[in-house]
Amino acid sequence: YPPPGGFPLIPGSEAAGVVVEVGADLDWLMPGDRIAYAVTTGAYAEQRVIAADRVVKVPDGISDEQAAAMMLKGMTAEYLLRRTFKVKAGDTILFHAAAGGVGLILGQWAKHLGATVIGTASSADKIELAKAHGFDHVINYREQDFVAGVLAITGGKKCDVVYDSVGNDTFPASLDCLKPLGMFASFGQSSGPVPPFSMSLLAQKGSLFATRPTLFVYNAKREDLEASAAALFEIVLSGAVEIKINQRYALKDAGKAHSDLEGRRTTGTTILIP
């Protein structure tokens, strides 16, 4: 993704820490409070200035590392499951990149809601990891066409929703995994953007719905941010969703962390520790 403000750039979209100082008119935060946030950039820092209306307090029972590991990914899972398409018991979902940070949270949450959870992944290790995080079925897309896999798993009935953060490489095949009136939610583009297409394609595939949601629009209002974070904290504290940190690097080693991410040598969540 290109930096939204160009260069120079401080990367990083989610973090947790302790308040050092607050503005004169702020009465709900105090120095020493534990907070977390998900914003566009700036998290790769030992200290920063941030607008108070973009942070939330971290409740007891959730560590700083857990909070740093889950804000952007966890609130993304929240809005996808509870607002973009309201998953309920009996639904069948397909989630691409099941062993990624969002996938490992969303898989557990969707299973808790009573859905049948299908994922895609690129290796046996990632398939095993996804299955340990709520996925009922995981298709190795390097060995099997994922559309054929979905048809086999569902007995031809297909899915109610496809959550797709891959983009170019999984489109338009993702549409072939949907029931009539199903929802295609394209929330990322790790392989490049979805190419332009005619709206008539959605009609041809079964009067489908398609959306390109983003966390920062869904949580633009303070009340929506608070509700999203509260739902995430609640599901984690209940034990239904476990936040596992698979890799830890010192902040000074951020370059190596990115190299490992780009080389597909990581799974799930990676954090940097100042």
C-alpha positions, 0 to 999 in steps of 0.5 A, a space after each residue: 500500500 502506498 503511504 497515505 501522506 507520502 514520504 517521510 513515513 513512520 510505518 505501523 498501524 496498531 500499538 499499545 502503551 501507557 499515557 505519559 501526558 494528556 492535553 489540558 482539556 482531557 478529563 477521561 485519560 490520565 498519565 499511567 492509563 493503558 491504551 491501544 489504537 489502530 490508525 493509518 501510520 506512526 506506530 513504529 515509535 517509542 513515543 508519539 502524540 496521538 488524538 485522544 479520540 482514536 485511542 481506547 483504554 485496555 481493560 484488565 486481563 489483556 496484556 499490552 502485547 495482546 492489545 498491540 497484537 489485536 487492535 487493527 486485526 481484531 477490529 477488522 474481524 469485528 466489523 467484517 463479522 458483525 457489520 459488513 455481513 452479520 454472520 450467524 449460526 448455520 452460515 458458511 463462510 470462506 476466508 482467504 489467507 486463513 493463517 494470517 493475523 486477521 484470519 486467526 482471529 476471525 476464524 475463532 470468532 466465526 466458529 463461536 458464532 456457529 458458522 462453518 468456516 472454510 479457509 485457504 492457505 499455502 502450506 501444510 503448516 499454515 493449514 494446521 495453524 488455521 484449523 487450530 484457530 476455528 477453521 473447519 476446512 482449509 484448502 491448500 490453494 497451491 495444490 487444489 483449485 479453491 473453487 473446486 474445494 469449496 464445491 466439494 466441502 459444501 456439496 455444491 451449496 457454496 458460501 454465504 459470504 467470502 472475505 477476501 484480502 488477497 484481491 487480484 489473484 482470487 478474483 473473479 474466482 471468489 464469486 464462484 464460491 458464493 450462493 445466490 444473493 451472497 456477499 463478496 467482501 474485498 477488504 484488502 489487496 495483498 496481490 494487487 487490486 481487484 481489476 475493474 469489472 462490469 456490474 453485470 458480472 454480479 447478476 450473472 453469478 447470482 445477484 451477488 452483493 460486493 463491497 470494499 469496506 475499510 476499518 477506518 470508515 467503519 470506525 470513523 465515529 467515536 461511538 463505533 470505535 468504542 463499540 468495536 473495541 469493546 466487542 473485541 475485548 469482550 470476546 477475548 476476555 471470554 476465552 472464545 478468541 485467543 490472541 497468540 503472538 507468533 513472532 516478536 522482534 525488537 523495534 530496532 529489528 523492524 527491517 528483519 521483521 518486514 523481510 520475514 513477512 515479505 518472505 512468507 516466513 511468518 504466521 499470524 501476528 508479529 509484534 515489535 517491542 521498543 
